[in-house]
Amino acid sequence: MTQLIHLDGNSLTLEEVIAVARHGAQCELDKEAQEAVIASRKIVDDIVREKRVVYGVTTGFGSLCNVSISPEDTVQLQENLIRTHASGFGDPLPEDAVRAIMLIRINSLLKGYSGIRLSTVEKLLELLNKGVTPFIPEKGSLGASGDLAPLSHMVLPMLGLGHAYYKGQLLSGQEALDQAGIEKIQLAAKEGLALINGTTVLTGIGALATYDGIQLLKLSDIAGALSMEVHNGITSPFEEDLHTIRPQSGQLATARNIRNLLEGSKNTTVATQQRVQDPYTLRCIPQIHGASKDSIAYVKEKV
């Protein structure tokens, strides 16, 4: 049975990102989060109706921030934003990275601060659940100013534009929608800005890299223990008392892992007068692996 991920804007885990990005888990939207999105959208609708001056809603963008946009032109403004910023280049991002990006963008929008319509969030979710993966070039992001270019490429297929992968084929955005049985949308006021103004691409790729780093660190401890076996290593440097002197969590965890993996080993030994110590590459495994674990743990906490 396919795993179902419940999205509420706040509780998405790294493991759930992997389940969706790499294993095709389906997603559903939390009811309270939907209500928050609807409430946020009402604010935008009121701004447009009252013709208030608000950047990116009733004005142009960037240097055009002093140019007023009529209610009739707000829709075209948002589509123009997507078209003009879809300027990435290079090889496409891998499918799992794009799916992670879509998932994290949906989750972010569910916080209810962007002013996007619920129907637009649901459309992006429909693409994700039905396996329509936008073609996003890997180069062109502005980073700190936002992943404007790559996220614009993410949005294009929702409008029947750009390109997307569906069932292993690269198709035009409209053809991918047609084959998946999805209707294209027309953006409303503020929605283009809501969809692309963020660092979701950096977060999505970073989430996958963090998960892979965690798996590699597990394997690295196993490889370290095997190296100790092969070289008849000295286990004394892994004793707990030595590592509690400088209680780095990753270092302590690595030493404990190595001790557990070597428990009962007949190929390792302890330090003696005849053999005082092993080379750094063996005896400093906890310090090296541990520092990497601490770095990964910090990133995971921030994600």
C-alpha distance (Angstrom), angle and dihedral (degrees) to the residues before:
residue distance angle dihedral
M1 . . .
T2 3.80 . .
Q3 3.80 114.3 .
L4 3.82 115.5 -112.1
I5 3.80 116.3 -144.3
H6 3.81 117.6 -153.7
L7 3.83 110.7 -145.4
D8 3.80 119.3 -156.8
G9 3.80 102.3 153.6
N10 3.79 95.3 -107.4
S11 3.80 115.3 51.1
L12 3.82 105.0 51.2
T13 3.80 110.4 137.8
L14 3.78 131.9 -153.8
E15 3.78 90.4 -114.9
E16 3.81 90.5 53.9
V17 3.80 90.6 51.3
I18 3.80 88.5 55.2
A19 3.81 92.0 46.3
V20 3.81 90.9 55.9
A21 3.79 99.5 35.4
R22 3.80 98.3 45.7
H23 3.79 108.1 16.3
G24 3.80 103.7 39.1
A25 3.80 98.3 -115.5
Q26 3.80 112.5 175.3
C27 3.82 123.3 -125.4
E28 3.79 136.5 -144.9
L29 3.82 131.0 -168.1
D30 3.78 122.8 -114.9
K31 3.81 113.6 -117.4
E32 3.80 95.9 -131.7
A33 3.79 90.9 47.6
Q34 3.80 89.3 53.0
E35 3.78 89.6 54.0
A36 3.81 90.3 51.0
V37 3.81 90.0 53.0
I38 3.81 91.0 50.0
A39 3.81 91.9 49.3
S40 3.80 90.9 49.4
R41 3.80 91.1 50.1
K42 3.80 91.6 54.1
I43 3.80 89.1 62.2
V44 3.80 90.9 56.7
D45 3.80 92.8 46.2
D46 3.81 89.5 51.9
I47 3.81 90.8 51.1
V48 3.79 92.0 52.7
R49 3.79 93.9 44.2
E50 3.80 92.7 49.0
K51 3.84 91.4 43.9
R52 3.79 91.6 -129.1
V53 3.80 118.3 170.2
V54 3.80 108.1 -109.6
Y55 3.80 124.1 156.3
G56 3.79 114.3 -105.2
V57 3.78 92.8 4.9
T58 3.80 105.0 64.2
T59 3.81 96.8 3.4
G60 3.77 135.7 58.9
F61 3.80 123.3 -101.3
G62 3.80 131.7 -97.0
S63 3.79 112.0 -18.0
L64 3.82 88.4 5.8
C65 3.80 92.2 63.2
N66 3.81 90.0 114.7
V67 3.80 93.5 54.4
S68 3.81 112.5 99.3
I69 3.80 118.5 -135.3
S70 3.79 119.9 -151.4
P71 3.82 119.7 -130.3
E72 3.79 88.3 -110.7
D73 3.81 91.7 57.2
T74 3.80 99.1 44.4
V75 3.81 92.1 90.6
Q76 3.80 93.4 51.7
L77 3.81 89.7 46.0
Q78 3.80 91.3 59.5
E79 3.80 94.7 47.6
N80 3.80 90.3 46.5
L81 3.80 88.6 53.5
I82 3.80 90.6 56.2
R83 3.80 94.3 44.1
T84 3.79 95.2 48.7
H85 3.80 95.3 45.2
A86 3.82 96.0 47.0
S87 3.79 89.3 94.1
G88 3.79 103.6 123.8
F89 3.79 123.5 134.7
G90 3.78 142.0 -168.0
D91 3.78 132.6 51.6
P92 3.81 118.4 -16.5
L93 3.78 120.6 -97.7
P94 3.82 112.4 -107.0
E95 3.79 116.3 -91.7
D96 3.80 93.6 -112.6
A97 3.81 90.6 54.2
V98 3.81 92.2 50.9
R99 3.80 92.1 47.9
A100 3.80 89.8 50.4
I101 3.80 89.1 50.6
M102 3.81 92.6 50.5
L103 3.80 92.0 47.4
I104 3.79 94.9 48.6
R105 3.80 91.7 45.9
I106 3.80 91.0 53.1
N107 3.79 90.6 47.5
S108 3.80 91.4 49.8
L109 3.80 92.7 49.5
L110 3.81 89.9 52.4
K111 3.78 89.8 68.5
G112 3.79 85.7 80.8
Y113 3.79 100.6 -128.2
S114 3.81 103.0 106.8
G115 3.80 103.3 69.8
I116 3.79 93.0 -128.5
R117 3.81 121.0 147.3
L118 3.79 117.3 -104.1
S119 3.81 89.3 -128.3
T120 3.81 90.2 60.3
V121 3.80 92.2 51.1
E122 3.80 88.4 48.8
K123 3.81 90.2 51.4
L124 3.81 91.9 55.1
L125 3.81 88.2 47.3
E126 3.80 90.1 51.4
L127 3.80 90.7 55.2
L128 3.79 90.0 49.6
N129 3.81 95.5 47.1
K130 3.81 93.6 45.6
G131 3.79 94.2 48.4
V132 3.81 100.2 -111.4
T133 3.81 104.2 149.5
P134 3.81 117.5 -169.0
F135 3.79 118.8 -131.0
I136 3.83 104.2 -113.4
P137 3.82 118.5 -179.8
E138 3.79 111.9 -134.4
K139 3.81 96.5 -130.6
G140 3.79 131.3 62.1
S141 3.80 107.3 62.3
L142 3.80 119.8 140.3
G143 3.77 91.1 -149.0
A144 3.80 108.7 -159.7
S145 3.80 91.4 28.7
G146 3.77 89.5 54.3
D147 3.80 139.1 -84.9
L148 3.79 88.0 -85.4
A149 3.80 99.6 150.7
P150 3.82 99.9 43.9
L151 3.80 92.9 42.2
S152 3.80 89.8 50.9
H153 3.80 88.0 56.4
M154 3.81 87.1 51.3
V155 3.80 90.4 55.3
L156 3.83 98.0 45.6
P157 3.84 96.9 81.3
M158 3.82 89.8 51.8
L159 3.81 85.5 63.7
G160 3.80 93.7 44.9
L161 3.81 90.0 -103.4
G162 3.79 136.3 110.3
H163 3.79 121.0 20.8
A164 3.78 137.2 -65.2
Y165 3.78 140.4 -178.8
Y166 3.78 118.7 -117.0
K167 3.80 123.8 174.9
G168 3.77 91.2 -14.6
Q169 3.81 97.0 -49.6
L170 3.79 128.4 109.1
L171 3.80 107.0 -132.3
S172 3.76 138.4 167.6
G173 3.79 111.6 -85.4
Q174 3.80 92.4 -108.8
E175 3.80 93.8 47.4
A176 3.81 91.3 49.9
L177 3.80 89.8 52.2
D178 3.80 91.9 47.6
Q179 3.80 93.7 50.7
A180 3.81 91.7 47.3
G181 3.81 92.6 46.3
I182 3.80 94.9 -117.5
E183 3.81 126.1 143.2
K184 3.79 117.4 -135.4
I185 3.78 119.7 -122.8
Q186 3.79 138.5 -138.8
L187 3.78 115.1 -132.5
A188 3.79 120.1 -122.6
A189 3.81 129.8 -151.2
K190 3.82 114.7 -47.7
E191 3.80 94.1 2.9
G192 3.78 99.4 108.0
L193 3.77 89.2 52.7
A194 3.81 91.6 45.9
L195 3.80 92.2 53.1
I196 3.81 99.5 48.4
N197 3.81 107.7 27.0
G198 3.79 101.7 95.7
T199 3.79 145.5 64.2
T200 3.79 96.0 -101.8
V201 3.81 94.3 131.4
L202 3.79 92.0 55.4
T203 3.80 89.4 46.5
G204 3.81 94.8 47.9
I205 3.79 95.0 48.8
G206 3.79 90.1 42.0
A207 3.81 91.3 52.4
L208 3.80 91.9 54.2
A209 3.80 91.7 45.7
T210 3.81 90.4 49.5
Y211 3.80 92.4 51.5
D212 3.81 91.5 47.4
G213 3.81 89.7 47.8
I214 3.81 90.6 54.5
Q215 3.81 91.0 51.3
L216 3.80 91.9 47.4
L217 3.80 91.3 50.8
K218 3.80 90.0 53.9
L219 3.79 89.5 51.6
S220 3.80 91.3 45.4
D221 3.81 91.3 59.6
I222 3.80 89.8 50.0
A223 3.80 90.3 48.7
G224 3.81 89.5 48.4
A225 3.79 91.7 52.1
L226 3.80 90.6 48.9
S227 3.81 89.5 50.8
M228 3.79 89.0 53.3
E229 3.79 89.0 52.3
V230 3.78 94.3 48.5
H231 3.82 93.9 48.1
N232 3.81 96.2 40.2
G233 3.78 86.8 -117.4
I234 3.80 128.3 -157.6
T235 3.79 111.6 -110.2
S236 3.81 96.9 -164.1
P237 3.86 94.1 94.5
F238 3.81 89.1 61.7
E239 3.80 97.3 58.5
E240 3.79 112.3 127.1
D241 3.81 96.3 -126.6
L242 3.79 91.1 62.4
H243 3.79 92.8 55.1
T244 3.78 98.7 44.0
I245 3.82 87.6 64.9
R246 3.82 87.2 71.8
P247 3.79 100.0 24.0
Q248 3.80 102.1 -157.6
S249 3.80 105.9 161.6
G250 3.81 96.0 -139.2
Q251 3.77 92.2 47.2
L252 3.80 92.1 49.9
A253 3.82 91.0 47.7
T254 3.79 92.9 50.2
A255 3.79 94.2 48.6
R256 3.80 89.3 49.1
N257 3.82 91.4 49.1
I258 3.81 92.0 51.0
R259 3.81 91.8 48.3
N260 3.81 90.9 50.3
L261 3.79 93.4 46.2
L262 3.82 91.9 49.4
E263 3.78 95.9 43.5
G264 3.79 108.7 131.6
S265 3.81 92.8 10.7
K266 3.81 115.5 156.1
N267 3.79 93.5 -166.9
T268 3.82 100.5 62.5
T269 3.79 129.3 72.7
V270 3.81 143.0 -173.8
A271 3.80 130.4 -105.4
T272 3.82 115.2 -77.0
Q273 3.80 136.4 172.5
Q274 3.78 88.5 -99.1
R275 3.81 93.7 49.7
V276 3.79 113.7 27.0
Q277 3.79 104.1 171.6
D278 3.80 147.3 -11.9
P279 3.82 125.8 -119.6
Y280 3.81 118.5 -78.7
T281 3.79 91.7 -101.0
L282 3.80 89.5 68.1
R283 3.77 106.7 29.0
C284 3.83 95.2 44.8
I285 3.80 96.9 51.3
P286 3.83 92.2 112.6
Q287 3.81 93.0 52.3
I288 3.80 94.8 47.6
H289 3.80 99.6 40.0
G290 3.79 90.2 37.8
A291 3.80 94.4 57.4
S292 3.80 89.6 51.7
K293 3.80 90.7 49.5
D294 3.80 91.3 51.5
S295 3.81 90.3 51.3
I296 3.78 93.2 49.0
A297 3.81 91.4 46.1
Y298 3.80 89.9 53.4
V299 3.79 92.2 51.3
K300 3.80 92.4 45.7
E301 3.80 90.7 52.0
K302 3.82 91.4 52.1
V303 3.80 93.1 46.3
